[in-house]
């Protein structure tokens, strides 16, 4: 078994980032909770027009995102240890770290938006949130092709998991589709209304899923080295 220190060294960029951001978010939340009256209900979800349609109590509304980042930090450590294809996840650590850092940064940004709205500083939620999602798609797309086959991270279909050729080709295509989707979502969030942006987001996401799913099967059919059980 790989020494614990080496395991943590490979996870260090994402783990350190997640921990630092968690403490910053917790401190920010601790300060903000003192500025808001006890009976305040905070918006935690917005409709496509940027209007709040779901509320939570002060404590949950302020500390929800730091709690999410805390659990992400735990998952950072657990996932490589419970992954059946440990060798492959270790070979994908650069992509693994950068993708998870990006996810943590998105949650931190959402935390700032929720808190600032609670403090009366209005943000254009219908534009900022889709833009963050689009940017996340672009980052993920850039590194998707560098992820080796595993059960935890990537485009997991029965065919990508049982064929290295299908995994590699599907992730290269998926990476390009994610980047294209991200740019379209960001562009839509800047130039159009929330409803149009939501349509663009849904269409690009479902389109990417359908294309990747079908493509993974087509490549699998052509792979003479495919496996029937999907376990290396």
Buried (B, 14 or more C-beta within 10 A) or exposed (E): EEEEEEBEEBBEBBBBBBBEBBEBBBEBBEEBBEEBEEEBEBBBEBBBEBEBEEEBEBEEBBBBBBBBBBEBBEEBBEBBEEBEBBEBBBBBBEBBBBBBBBBBBBBBBBBBBBBEBBEEEEBEBBBBBBBBBBBBBBBBBBBBBBBBBBBBBBBBBEBBBBBBBBBBBBBEBBBBBBBBBBBBBBBBBEEBBBEEBBBBBEEBBEEBBEBBBEBBBEBBEEBEEBEEEBEE
